[in-house]
Amino acid sequence: MSLSRRTLLAASLATLPALASGRALAQAEGQWRAITGDNGQPLPNTRLPGELVSEIGASRGVTWIGPREASVTLYEFFDYNCPWCRAAARDLDDLVKANPDLRIGLVNNPILSVQSAQAAKVALAVQRAGGSAATAKLYAALLGPGTSGRIDGTRALDAAARLGHDRAAIEQAADSDEVREALKAQMRLAANLGLHATPSYVVGTAALLGYPGPKSLARVLAAVAECDEIACAS
C-alpha cells in the first residue's frame, strides 16, 4: 500500500501554574498531579482544555470498547510499533473485566514511523467495513498476547484477511482520501492535546503521558470514579 512521507506530529507540554501549594513538587516533575507509575517513577500528566477533550469522542475513527453509558471514559492514543502500547494492549482484557463501568476509546497516533501510519490506515479501513468490534479484533490480533515484531501495512492487511475481511477492498479503502483525512485529524488532535508520547491517555480533563502500568492505571480510574480527578485529595 502507498503512503507519502509526512512530518510526524509532535507537541511540547505547556507549563501550567500551580493550583495549590501541594502540587508544587508534582509540577517540578512535569506533573499536574503527583502520580507514580508501577515502576515507582513519577508519571508525567497535565490538565487539558475541556473543549479539546470533547473533540476526541466526536472524531472519526475512534475504536470503542465497553458500554456507551459507562460513567468513565478512557482514551488511549497509541502507535502500532510502540513497545509500551503492546504492553498496554496485553493488559486490556483485565482492565475491561475489572471495570465494567468503563468505556475505552482507542485513537491512532502513529508518530513513530511510516509503517505505523500504514497499519493505522488499514485499521481505519477495517472500521469503515465492520465498525469498532472489527477494529478491536484487529487491534488484538496485532498487539495482543503472543504478538511481536514490527507492524506495517502488509502485516495489518494480512491480519485483516485472517479475520475475514476482503484484503483488496481493505487495501483500497486504506488508501482512500477519507481514511487519509481521518488519520490526519486524529494525529492533529493528539498534537493539539500535547500527547507527544505513546501511549498517552486522556481521562476527564487530564492527560497521562506514557503507560503507567495496570496497577497505577487502576488507581487513576478509581480516583476518577470517586472524585472526578486522576488523584483525589487526601
C-alpha positions as CSV (number, residue, x, y, z in Angstrom):
1,M,0.0,0.0,0.0
2,S,1.2,3.5,-0.7
3,L,1.8,6.3,1.8
4,S,3.5,9.6,1.2
5,R,6.0,10.7,3.8
6,R,4.8,13.4,6.1
7,T,6.2,15.4,9.0
8,L,5.4,13.4,12.2
9,L,3.4,15.4,14.6
10,A,4.7,16.3,18.0
11,A,3.9,18.9,20.6
12,S,5.5,20.1,23.8
13,L,3.6,20.4,27.1
14,A,2.6,23.8,28.1
15,T,3.7,24.9,31.6
16,L,0.7,25.0,34.0
17,P,0.7,27.2,37.1
18,A,0.3,25.5,40.5
19,L,-3.3,25.4,41.6
20,A,-2.3,24.6,45.2
21,S,0.9,24.5,47.2
22,G,0.7,20.7,47.5
23,R,1.1,20.5,43.7
24,A,4.5,22.3,43.5
25,L,6.6,19.1,43.7
26,A,4.4,17.3,41.2
27,Q,4.8,20.2,38.7
28,A,8.5,20.1,39.2
29,E,8.3,16.6,37.9
30,G,6.2,17.6,34.9
31,Q,3.0,16.7,36.6
32,W,-0.3,18.3,37.3
33,R,-1.0,15.7,40.0
34,A,1.5,13.6,41.9
35,I,1.1,10.2,40.3
36,T,3.6,7.3,40.1
37,G,3.7,4.5,37.6
38,D,4.0,0.8,38.5
39,N,7.8,1.3,38.2
40,G,7.8,3.8,41.1
41,Q,8.7,6.7,38.8
42,P,6.7,10.0,38.5
43,L,4.2,9.8,35.6
44,P,4.0,13.0,33.5
45,N,0.5,14.3,33.4
46,T,-1.2,17.6,32.6
47,R,-4.6,19.3,32.6
48,L,-6.3,19.7,29.3
49,P,-8.8,22.3,28.0
50,G,-12.3,20.7,28.2
51,E,-13.2,22.0,24.7
52,L,-10.4,20.0,23.2
53,V,-11.2,16.8,25.2
54,S,-14.8,17.0,23.9
55,E,-13.4,16.7,20.3
56,I,-12.0,13.2,20.9
57,G,-15.2,11.3,21.2
58,A,-16.7,13.2,18.2
59,S,-13.7,12.5,15.9
60,R,-13.9,9.9,13.2
61,G,-12.2,6.5,13.6
62,V,-12.2,6.1,17.4
63,T,-12.5,2.4,18.3
64,W,-14.9,1.9,21.2
65,I,-14.7,-0.9,23.8
66,G,-17.2,-1.1,26.6
67,P,-20.7,0.3,27.3
68,R,-21.8,3.5,25.7
69,E,-23.5,4.5,29.0
70,A,-20.3,4.0,31.1
71,S,-19.6,6.6,33.8
72,V,-15.9,6.8,33.0
73,T,-14.3,7.1,29.5
74,L,-10.6,6.5,29.0
75,Y,-9.0,7.4,25.7
76,E,-5.7,5.7,24.6
77,F,-3.6,7.3,21.9
78,F,-1.3,4.7,20.5
79,D,1.1,3.6,17.8
80,Y,1.2,0.1,16.5
81,N,5.0,0.0,16.8
82,C,5.2,1.4,20.4
83,P,6.5,-1.3,22.8
84,W,4.6,0.1,25.7
85,C,1.4,0.2,23.6
86,R,1.8,-3.6,23.1
87,A,2.2,-4.0,26.9
88,A,-1.0,-1.9,27.4
89,A,-2.9,-4.0,24.8
90,R,-2.0,-7.2,26.7
91,D,-3.4,-5.7,29.9
92,L,-6.6,-4.5,28.1
93,D,-8.8,-7.5,28.8
94,D,-8.1,-7.5,32.5
95,L,-8.7,-3.7,32.6
96,V,-12.1,-4.1,30.9
97,K,-13.1,-7.1,33.2
98,A,-12.1,-5.2,36.3
99,N,-14.0,-2.0,35.3
100,P,-17.4,-3.0,33.8
101,D,-18.5,0.7,34.0
102,L,-15.5,1.8,31.8
103,R,-15.6,2.8,28.2
104,I,-12.3,2.8,26.3
105,G,-11.7,4.8,23.1
106,L,-8.6,3.7,21.1
107,V,-7.2,6.6,18.9
108,N,-4.5,6.2,16.3
109,N,-1.4,8.4,16.8
110,P,1.3,6.8,14.6
111,I,4.2,9.2,15.4
112,L,7.0,6.6,15.3
113,S,7.2,5.5,11.7
114,V,5.6,5.4,8.3
115,Q,4.9,1.7,8.9
116,S,2.9,2.7,11.9
117,A,0.8,5.1,9.8
118,Q,0.2,2.3,7.2
119,A,-1.1,0.0,9.9
120,A,-3.3,2.7,11.3
121,K,-4.8,3.3,7.8
122,V,-5.6,-0.4,7.5
123,A,-7.3,-0.2,10.9
124,L,-9.4,2.8,9.9
125,A,-10.4,0.9,6.7
126,V,-11.4,-2.1,8.8
127,Q,-13.5,0.1,11.0
128,R,-15.3,1.5,7.9
129,A,-16.1,-2.0,6.9
130,G,-17.0,-3.5,10.3
131,G,-17.2,-0.9,13.0
132,S,-15.5,-0.8,16.4
133,A,-16.0,-4.5,17.0
134,A,-14.0,-5.4,13.9
135,T,-11.2,-2.9,14.6
136,A,-10.9,-4.1,18.2
137,K,-10.3,-7.6,16.9
138,L,-7.6,-6.3,14.5
139,Y,-6.0,-4.4,17.4
140,A,-5.9,-7.6,19.5
141,A,-4.5,-9.6,16.6
142,L,-1.7,-7.1,16.1
143,L,-0.9,-6.1,19.6
144,G,-2.4,-8.7,21.9
145,P,-0.8,-11.6,23.9
146,G,1.5,-13.7,21.8
147,T,2.3,-11.0,19.2
148,S,5.7,-9.5,18.5
149,G,7.7,-7.8,15.8
150,R,7.3,-4.7,13.6
151,I,3.8,-3.9,12.2
152,D,3.4,-2.3,8.8
153,G,0.6,-2.1,6.2
154,T,1.2,-5.5,4.8
155,R,1.2,-7.2,8.2
156,A,-2.0,-5.4,9.1
157,L,-3.6,-6.4,5.8
158,D,-2.7,-10.0,6.4
159,A,-4.2,-9.9,9.9
160,A,-7.4,-8.3,8.5
161,A,-7.7,-11.0,5.8
162,R,-7.3,-13.7,8.5
163,L,-10.2,-12.1,10.4
164,G,-12.4,-12.5,7.3
165,H,-12.1,-9.1,5.6
166,D,-11.6,-8.7,1.8
167,R,-8.0,-7.8,1.5
168,A,-8.2,-6.0,-1.7
169,A,-11.2,-3.9,-0.5
170,I,-9.5,-3.0,2.7
171,E,-6.3,-2.0,0.9
172,Q,-8.3,0.2,-1.5
173,A,-10.2,1.8,1.4
174,A,-6.9,2.3,3.4
175,D,-5.5,4.4,0.5
176,S,-8.7,6.5,0.2
177,D,-8.8,10.2,0.9
178,E,-11.5,9.6,3.5
179,V,-9.2,7.4,5.6
180,R,-6.2,9.6,5.0
181,E,-8.0,12.6,6.3
182,A,-9.4,10.8,9.3
183,L,-5.9,9.7,10.3
184,K,-4.5,13.2,9.8
185,A,-7.4,14.5,12.0
186,Q,-6.6,12.1,14.8
187,M,-2.9,12.9,14.7
188,R,-3.6,16.7,14.7
189,L,-5.9,16.3,17.7
190,A,-3.2,14.4,19.6
191,A,-0.7,17.1,18.8
192,N,-3.1,19.8,19.9
193,L,-3.6,17.9,23.2
194,G,0.2,17.8,23.7
195,L,0.3,14.0,23.5
196,H,3.9,13.6,22.4
197,A,4.4,10.1,23.9
198,T,2.8,6.8,23.1
199,P,0.8,5.5,24.6
200,S,-0.9,8.6,26.1
201,Y,-4.2,8.6,27.9
202,V,-7.0,11.1,28.4
203,V,-9.5,10.7,31.2
204,G,-11.7,13.5,32.3
205,T,-9.7,16.7,31.6
206,A,-6.3,15.1,32.3
207,A,-3.7,13.5,30.1
208,L,-1.2,10.8,31.2
209,L,1.9,10.7,29.1
210,G,3.2,7.1,28.9
211,Y,1.9,3.8,30.1
212,P,1.6,3.9,33.9
213,G,1.2,0.1,34.2
214,P,-2.0,-1.8,35.2
215,K,-2.0,-1.0,38.9
216,S,-1.3,2.7,38.6
217,L,-3.9,3.0,35.8
218,A,-6.4,1.1,38.0
219,R,-5.8,3.7,40.8
220,V,-6.3,6.6,38.4
221,L,-9.6,5.1,37.2
222,A,-10.8,4.5,40.8
223,A,-9.9,8.1,41.6
224,V,-11.9,9.4,38.6
225,A,-14.9,7.4,39.6
226,E,-14.7,8.7,43.2
227,C,-13.8,12.3,42.8
228,D,-13.6,13.2,39.1
229,E,-9.9,13.7,39.4
230,I,-6.9,11.5,38.5
231,A,-5.8,11.7,42.1
232,C,-8.2,12.5,45.0
233,A,-7.2,15.0,47.7
234,S,-6.0,13.2,50.8
